[in-house]
Amino acid sequence: MRRYLTHLLALSVLAVGTAAVGYAQSDITNDKKDLKQDLKDRHNDRKDVRKDQRDLNKDRRDIRDDREDCKEGNKADCKDARKDQKDINKDRKDLHNDRKDVRKDTKDIHQDRRDLRQDRRGK
């Protein structure tokens, strides 16, 4: 009876230890996936920032040309200048949101790297 209980205890400890190692391994793979996805997100957000900055510069050139034409007396360009100003405001808002996304993704990347390091150390 004593031998039976000892074997049962040894097997249960072995099973729990193996399950813990398997859980840690899956946690590491999940952290790697999260890290890779956050890196992709940050890359795409940076591309969006560059694209929005180009759009903003283009709209600023357009509004400058329209205001010059408006001073010369072309009323259609005055309306176009107002429309370009609305585009500029929208692009500035988009640019601000994209920069916030980049900061958020950078913080996520830092946290994922920290989690991955802790999982590898076994803490």
Backbone as CSV, one residue per row, in Angstrom:
resi,resn,N_x,N_y,N_z,CA_x,CA_y,CA_z,C_x,C_y,C_z
1,MET,0.823,-1.180,0.000,0.000,0.000,0.000,0.873,1.252,0.000
2,ARG,1.920,1.206,0.795,2.792,2.351,0.890,3.499,2.593,-0.446
3,ARG,3.920,1.524,-1.098,4.594,1.631,-2.383,3.638,2.210,-3.428
4,TYR,2.400,1.795,-3.379,1.398,2.271,-4.330,1.188,3.777,-4.175
5,LEU,1.080,4.262,-2.950,0.900,5.694,-2.704,2.136,6.488,-3.128
6,THR,3.313,5.938,-2.913,4.545,6.618,-3.303,4.625,6.754,-4.820
7,HIS,4.267,5.689,-5.550,4.270,5.748,-7.012,3.227,6.741,-7.515
8,LEU,2.079,6.732,-6.884,1.016,7.654,-7.277,1.446,9.095,-7.045
9,LEU,2.067,9.383,-5.930,2.561,10.719,-5.620,3.648,11.132,-6.609
10,ALA,4.566,10.241,-6.922,5.644,10.551,-7.865,5.087,10.841,-9.253
11,LEU,4.114,10.054,-9.682,3.516,10.289,-11.002,2.752,11.603,-11.054
12,SER,2.061,11.947,-9.990,1.308,13.198,-9.982,2.249,14.395,-10.003
13,VAL,3.350,14.330,-9.256,4.330,15.416,-9.267,4.961,15.540,-10.642
14,LEU,5.266,14.436,-11.266,5.852,14.435,-12.598,4.882,15.021,-13.622
15,ALA,3.616,14.659,-13.512,2.609,15.167,-14.447,2.404,16.659,-14.287
16,VAL,2.358,17.144,-13.056,2.173,18.575,-12.812,3.386,19.351,-13.324
17,GLY,4.583,18.847,-13.107,5.792,19.512,-13.584,5.838,19.571,-15.097
18,THR,5.439,18.497,-15.769,5.419,18.465,-17.227,4.374,19.421,-17.769
19,ALA,3.229,19.489,-17.105,2.179,20.404,-17.549,2.632,21.850,-17.399
20,ALA,3.359,22.146,-16.333,3.848,23.506,-16.118,4.847,23.891,-17.194
21,VAL,5.706,22.980,-17.588,6.685,23.261,-18.645,5.964,23.473,-19.969
22,GLY,4.957,22.652,-20.244,4.185,22.810,-21.474,3.437,24.130,-21.507
23,TYR,2.913,24.557,-20.367,2.213,25.837,-20.292,3.174,26.985,-20.540
24,ALA,4.366,26.895,-19.940,5.355,27.946,-20.125,5.776,28.037,-21.585
25,GLN,5.905,26.889,-22.230,6.304,26.897,-23.642,5.225,27.550,-24.502
26,SER,3.962,27.231,-24.235,2.886,27.841,-25.034,2.792,29.329,-24.738
27,ASP,3.096,29.721,-23.505,3.079,31.134,-23.154,4.174,31.879,-23.906
28,ILE,5.328,31.256,-24.047,6.427,31.877,-24.796,6.043,32.042,-26.261
29,THR,5.424,31.015,-26.847,5.033,31.134,-28.260,3.959,32.191,-28.441
30,ASN,3.041,32.308,-27.492,2.018,33.355,-27.584,2.640,34.737,-27.469
31,ASP,3.608,34.891,-26.585,4.292,36.176,-26.448,5.061,36.523,-27.716
32,LYS,5.665,35.518,-28.349,6.376,35.767,-29.612,5.411,36.233,-30.689
33,LYS,4.232,35.591,-30.750,3.232,35.998,-31.740,2.757,37.427,-31.480
34,ASP,2.509,37.756,-30.217,2.086,39.110,-29.869,3.141,40.133,-30.258
35,LEU,4.385,39.809,-29.974,5.479,40.716,-30.296,5.578,40.937,-31.800
36,LYS,5.474,39.861,-32.569,5.558,39.980,-34.021,4.398,40.815,-34.578
37,GLN,3.207,40.602,-34.039,2.040,41.360,-34.504,2.170,42.838,-34.143
38,ASP,2.675,43.143,-32.954,2.860,44.538,-32.562,3.908,45.217,-33.429
39,LEU,4.947,44.499,-33.809,5.955,45.074,-34.705,5.348,45.395,-36.061
40,LYS,4.497,44.501,-36.572,3.820,44.763,-37.845,2.897,45.973,-37.733
41,ASP,2.158,46.059,-36.628,1.245,47.180,-36.425,2.004,48.507,-36.378
42,ARG,3.122,48.508,-35.668,3.903,49.740,-35.575,4.455,50.142,-36.941
43,HIS,4.902,49.145,-37.713,5.416,49.431,-39.049,4.323,50.058,-39.924
44,ASN,3.122,49.477,-39.882,2.014,50.009,-40.678,1.602,51.394,-40.206
45,ASP,1.631,51.633,-38.901,1.281,52.953,-38.384,2.311,53.993,-38.813
46,ARG,3.564,53.609,-38.842,4.595,54.547,-39.302,4.409,54.874,-40.784
47,LYS,4.014,53.870,-41.570,3.725,54.131,-42.979,2.550,55.096,-43.109
48,ASP,1.537,54.924,-42.265,0.395,55.834,-42.283,0.799,57.249,-41.915
49,VAL,1.706,57.390,-40.962,2.178,58.714,-40.572,2.864,59.396,-41.746
50,ARG,3.722,58.648,-42.451,4.408,59.232,-43.612,3.412,59.631,-44.697
51,LYS,2.426,58.772,-44.932,1.424,59.061,-45.968,0.595,60.291,-45.593
52,ASP,0.193,60.381,-44.332,-0.586,61.533,-43.886,0.228,62.815,-43.953
53,GLN,1.514,62.724,-43.661,2.363,63.915,-43.747,2.490,64.383,-45.198
54,ARG,2.608,63.430,-46.121,2.649,63.804,-47.544,1.342,64.469,-47.968
55,ASP,0.212,63.915,-47.534,-1.082,64.506,-47.869,-1.214,65.919,-47.297
56,LEU,-0.739,66.075,-46.077,-0.815,67.383,-45.434,0.028,68.409,-46.187
57,ASN,1.215,68.021,-46.599,2.074,68.938,-47.359,1.448,69.292,-48.703
58,LYS,0.827,68.315,-49.346,0.179,68.565,-50.636,-0.990,69.530,-50.468
59,ASP,-1.789,69.331,-49.423,-2.920,70.218,-49.178,-2.458,71.635,-48.841
60,ARG,-1.347,71.740,-48.129,-0.824,73.077,-47.808,-0.350,73.803,-49.074
61,ARG,0.262,73.049,-50.002,0.653,73.661,-51.285,-0.584,74.125,-52.050
62,ASP,-1.616,73.283,-52.063,-2.842,73.623,-52.781,-3.495,74.868,-52.199
63,ILE,-3.571,74.946,-50.890,-4.234,76.094,-50.276,-3.431,77.367,-50.515
64,ARG,-2.109,77.256,-50.537,-1.273,78.422,-50.818,-1.538,78.936,-52.238
65,ASP,-1.601,78.010,-53.201,-1.881,78.417,-54.583,-3.286,78.997,-54.722
66,ASP,-4.249,78.380,-54.026,-5.628,78.865,-54.115,-5.783,80.252,-53.497
67,ARG,-5.080,80.516,-52.423,-5.169,81.843,-51.791,-4.543,82.915,-52.674
68,GLU,-3.465,82.548,-53.368,-2.861,83.515,-54.298,-3.823,83.828,-55.438
69,ASP,-4.474,82.767,-55.963,-5.446,82.987,-57.038,-6.658,83.749,-56.538
70,CYS,-7.029,83.554,-55.302,-8.176,84.250,-54.720,-7.880,85.746,-54.606
71,LYS,-6.635,86.082,-54.270,-6.256,87.491,-54.173,-6.311,88.166,-55.533
72,GLU,-6.108,87.377,-56.597,-6.159,87.925,-57.951,-7.597,88.109,-58.413
73,GLY,-8.572,87.553,-57.691,-9.971,87.793,-58.019,-10.744,86.565,-58.442
74,ASN,-10.178,85.390,-58.398,-10.878,84.169,-58.801,-11.664,83.634,-57.595
75,LYS,-13.013,83.781,-57.649,-13.849,83.403,-56.507,-13.945,81.885,-56.329
76,ALA,-13.805,81.124,-57.391,-13.881,79.662,-57.281,-12.715,79.129,-56.453
77,ASP,-11.558,79.771,-56.574,-10.404,79.345,-55.792,-10.561,79.693,-54.313
78,CYS,-11.365,80.717,-53.999,-11.629,81.040,-52.594,-12.401,79.908,-51.933
79,LYS,-13.393,79.358,-52.653,-14.145,78.222,-52.112,-13.252,76.986,-52.018
80,ASP,-12.402,76.828,-53.017,-11.493,75.685,-53.018,-10.497,75.787,-51.860
81,ALA,-10.119,77.014,-51.503,-9.202,77.214,-50.380,-9.863,76.763,-49.080
82,ARG,-11.151,77.069,-48.917,-11.864,76.621,-47.710,-11.947,75.100,-47.658
83,LYS,-12.184,74.499,-48.822,-12.235,73.037,-48.884,-10.873,72.426,-48.547
84,ASP,-9.817,73.038,-49.054,-8.469,72.559,-48.744,-8.153,72.709,-47.256
85,GLN,-8.666,73.783,-46.633,-8.438,73.962,-45.197,-9.125,72.856,-44.405
86,LYS,-10.305,72.439,-44.841,-10.985,71.314,-44.178,-10.176,70.032,-44.341
87,ASP,-9.601,69.840,-45.517,-8.754,68.669,-45.745,-7.521,68.701,-44.842
88,ILE,-6.955,69.888,-44.682,-5.784,70.024,-43.820,-6.136,69.660,-42.386
89,ASN,-7.273,70.141,-41.909,-7.684,69.838,-40.537,-7.908,68.333,-40.350
90,LYS,-8.510,67.699,-41.345,-8.748,66.255,-41.268,-7.421,65.489,-41.278
91,ASP,-6.493,65.916,-42.134,-5.186,65.251,-42.204,-4.396,65.433,-40.909
92,ARG,-4.515,66.604,-40.299,-3.820,66.826,-39.021,-4.375,65.911,-37.940
93,LYS,-5.688,65.733,-37.938,-6.312,64.835,-36.954,-5.869,63.394,-37.194
94,ASP,-5.845,62.971,-38.465,-5.385,61.625,-38.793,-3.924,61.420,-38.384
95,LEU,-3.108,62.423,-38.644,-1.694,62.349,-38.299,-1.516,62.209,-36.789
96,HIS,-2.294,62.965,-36.043,-2.221,62.893,-34.576,-2.622,61.498,-34.082
97,ASN,-3.703,60.951,-34.630,-4.153,59.621,-34.214,-3.142,58.537,-34.578
98,ASP,-2.531,58.658,-35.753,-1.525,57.671,-36.162,-0.295,57.735,-35.259
99,ARG,0.088,58.933,-34.871,1.238,59.048,-33.970,0.913,58.461,-32.599
100,LYS,-0.333,58.647,-32.158,-0.738,58.021,-30.898,-0.689,56.504,-31.009
101,ASP,-1.110,55.974,-32.154,-1.063,54.527,-32.368,0.375,54.007,-32.345
102,VAL,1.290,54.763,-32.930,2.701,54.356,-32.931,3.221,54.296,-31.502
103,ARG,2.888,55.320,-30.697,3.337,55.316,-29.298,2.745,54.131,-28.539
104,LYS,1.468,53.860,-28.770,0.809,52.739,-28.084,1.446,51.410,-28.488
105,ASP,1.715,51.242,-29.781,2.345,50.005,-30.248,3.755,49.848,-29.687
106,THR,4.481,50.941,-29.563,5.821,50.884,-28.995,5.759,50.434,-27.539
107,LYS,4.786,50.940,-26.796,4.623,50.506,-25.404,4.243,49.027,-25.347
108,ASP,3.383,48.581,-26.260,3.003,47.170,-26.299,4.209,46.281,-26.605
109,ILE,5.046,46.727,-27.521,6.247,45.963,-27.876,7.156,45.839,-26.657
110,HIS,7.313,46.923,-25.931,8.155,46.892,-24.739,7.596,45.902,-23.715
111,GLN,6.287,45.936,-23.507,5.670,45.027,-22.540,5.766,43.571,-23.002
112,ASP,5.575,43.327,-24.297,5.682,41.958,-24.812,7.098,41.415,-24.668
113,ARG,8.088,42.258,-24.914,9.476,41.822,-24.741,9.765,41.510,-23.278
114,ARG,9.206,42.326,-22.391,9.395,42.075,-20.963,8.743,40.754,-20.551
115,ASP,7.517,40.502,-21.041,6.834,39.240,-20.729,7.604,38.039,-21.267
116,LEU,8.092,38.164,-22.482,8.839,37.078,-23.099,10.114,36.774,-22.311
117,ARG,10.800,37.821,-21.889,12.025,37.634,-21.111,11.722,36.957,-19.773
118,GLN,10.634,37.379,-19.130,10.283,36.766,-17.842,9.883,35.302,-18.026
119,ASP,9.168,35.000,-19.117,8.766,33.609,-19.355,9.980,32.721,-19.629
120,ARG,10.950,33.273,-20.332,12.155,32.473,-20.612,12.955,32.222,-19.334
121,ARG,12.917,33.175,-18.421,13.641,33.002,-17.167,12.869,32.118,-16.187
122,GLY,11.597,31.928,-16.463,10.803,31.049,-15.608,10.195,31.751,-14.412
123,LYS,10.038,33.048,-14.501,9.472,33.805,-13.363,8.004,34.036,-13.570
